Amino acid sequence: MAGFINAPNHVPEKQRYYQQAFKNHTRLWKIGPRSGIIITTFNIAMWGTFGASMYAMTRKVLGYNTWFQED
C-alpha cells in the first residue's frame, strides 16, 4: 500500500502535453501516442463493414441471395 501513497503524480505533465497539443489545434483523438493505431483499426473496421454491406446490397438488388455463388 505504501507504493500508492509515495507514487509520483504524472497528471500535471500529461495535462501539459494534452493542453499544448490542443493549443496547436490538434484533434483530441490524434493526440495520444497510440491514437494512430486506434484510428487505423477503426477506419479498417468501418470501411470494411461499409464495403461488405454495399457488396451484399448490390448482390441482393441483382437477385443473388448469397455472397459468392450465383444461386
N, C-alpha and C positions, 0 to 999 in steps of 0.2 A: 504494500500500500504506500510505502514511502516513495516509490518511483513516480507515482501520480502527483504527489504533493510537490516534489522538487523538480518536476519536469519543466523544461523551458517552454515559454509561451511563444509559439510561432505564428499566432494570429496577426499581430501587427505587421510582420514582414510580408505575409501573404496578402494582407489587406492593402498594403502599399503597392504590391505587384499588380493586383487586380485594378486598383484605382488608377495607377499610371497607364495601364493598357486601356482603360475605359476613357481616360482623358485624350488618348490618341484615337478615339472613335473606333476602337476595335469591338466587334460584336462580342457579347458575353460568351457565346458558345464557341468562340475561336480563341479565347484567352488561355485556357488551361493547357498543360503540357501534353495531355492525352486527347485533346479535343479533335485533332486531325484524324486519329484512328476511329473515334466515335462517330464523327460526321461521315467519314468514308463508309463505315459499316452501315450507318443509317441510310445513306444515299443508295448503296447497292441493294439493300432490302427494299427500299421504297420503289426505286425504278424497276427492279426485278419483278416485284409484285404487280406493278402497273403494266409492265410489258407482258407478263403472263396473262393478266386479265384481258388485255386488249387482244392477244392472240386467241384466247379461248372465246371471247366475244365474237371475233371475226369468223372463227370456225363455226360457231353456232349460227351466225347470220347466213353463212354459206350452206348451212344444212347438215354439217357434220357434228355428231354428238360426242365424239371422242377427241382426245388431244392429238393423236398421231396417225390413226388409221382412217381410211375412208370407210365409213360404216354404211 
